[in-house]
Amino acid sequence: MVYTVVKVGGKQFAVEPGQVLKVPSISGKKEGEQVELEAILSFDDGKLQLGSKVVKATIIGHGKGEKIIVFKKKRRKQYKRKKGHRQGYTEIKIEDF
């Protein structure tokens, strides 16, 4: 079993070659472009390697997640606020390590 842990947008993901996943938005890149991701550690047939490995990925598309409603209320004070939020994401396909 071969997998690598990469860091994208402040989050860490365990990835394998050919895997498609949604990561926090990668700005400045268009669909079809290749990006290089920073590898934190790699696990290959029982061997563990730390850092300095590059993972190549192709951007499939950009989008927004489901809407989350943020509702604030203070009782007996006539204070109510309702706000919606949709987090942006980028869908990528891992090519190779």
C-alpha positions as CSV (number, residue, x, y, z in Angstrom):
1,M,0.0,0.0,0.0
2,V,1.4,3.4,-1.1
3,Y,0.1,6.7,0.2
4,T,1.4,10.1,1.0
5,V,0.2,12.9,3.4
6,V,0.0,16.3,1.6
7,K,-0.7,19.7,3.0
8,V,-3.1,21.9,1.1
9,G,-4.7,25.1,2.5
10,G,-3.7,24.5,6.1
11,K,-5.2,21.0,6.1
12,Q,-3.6,17.6,5.7
13,F,-4.9,14.8,3.4
14,A,-3.8,11.2,2.9
15,V,-3.7,10.6,-0.9
16,E,-3.0,7.7,-3.3
17,P,-2.3,7.9,-7.1
18,G,-5.4,8.4,-9.1
19,Q,-7.5,9.6,-6.2
20,V,-10.0,12.5,-6.7
21,L,-10.6,14.8,-3.7
22,K,-12.0,18.2,-2.7
23,V,-9.5,20.6,-1.0
24,P,-9.8,24.2,0.1
25,S,-9.8,26.6,-2.8
26,I,-6.5,27.0,-4.7
27,S,-6.6,30.5,-6.2
28,G,-4.9,31.6,-9.4
29,K,-5.2,28.2,-11.1
30,K,-7.6,27.2,-13.9
31,E,-9.1,23.8,-14.8
32,G,-6.7,21.4,-16.4
33,E,-3.6,23.0,-14.9
34,Q,-1.1,21.0,-12.9
35,V,-0.2,22.0,-9.3
36,E,2.6,20.7,-7.1
37,L,1.7,19.9,-3.5
38,E,4.0,19.7,-0.5
39,A,4.3,16.2,0.9
40,I,4.7,15.9,4.6
41,L,5.3,12.1,4.8
42,S,5.2,9.1,2.6
43,F,4.4,5.5,3.4
44,D,5.6,2.8,1.0
45,D,5.7,-0.9,1.7
46,G,6.4,-0.4,5.4
47,K,8.9,2.3,4.9
48,L,8.2,5.8,6.2
49,Q,9.8,8.9,4.6
50,L,9.5,12.4,5.9
51,G,9.2,15.6,3.8
52,S,10.8,17.0,0.6
53,K,8.7,15.0,-1.8
54,V,6.5,16.6,-4.5
55,V,3.1,15.4,-5.4
56,K,1.7,16.4,-8.8
57,A,-2.1,16.9,-9.2
58,T,-4.4,18.2,-11.9
59,I,-7.2,20.6,-11.2
60,I,-10.6,19.2,-12.3
61,G,-12.8,22.1,-11.3
62,H,-13.8,24.7,-8.7
63,G,-17.0,25.0,-6.8
64,K,-18.8,25.8,-3.6
65,G,-20.0,23.5,-0.8
66,E,-23.4,23.3,0.8
67,K,-24.9,26.4,2.5
68,I,-24.4,26.7,6.2
69,I,-26.8,28.9,8.1
70,V,-25.3,31.0,11.0
71,F,-28.1,32.2,13.3
72,K,-27.4,34.5,16.3
73,K,-30.0,35.5,18.9
74,K,-30.0,37.2,22.3
75,R,-33.3,36.5,24.0
76,R,-35.4,39.4,25.3
77,K,-33.1,42.0,23.5
78,Q,-34.8,42.0,20.0
79,Y,-31.4,40.9,18.5
80,K,-31.4,38.3,15.7
81,R,-29.0,37.9,12.8
82,K,-29.2,35.2,10.1
83,K,-26.3,34.7,7.7
84,G,-25.5,32.0,5.1
85,H,-22.0,30.8,4.1
86,R,-20.7,28.6,1.3
87,Q,-17.1,27.4,1.5
88,G,-15.2,27.3,-1.8
89,Y,-13.3,24.2,-2.8
90,T,-11.1,22.9,-5.6
91,E,-11.5,19.4,-6.9
92,I,-8.1,17.8,-7.8
93,K,-6.9,14.5,-9.1
94,I,-3.6,13.1,-7.8
95,E,-1.3,12.1,-10.7
96,D,1.9,10.7,-9.2
97,F,4.4,11.1,-6.4
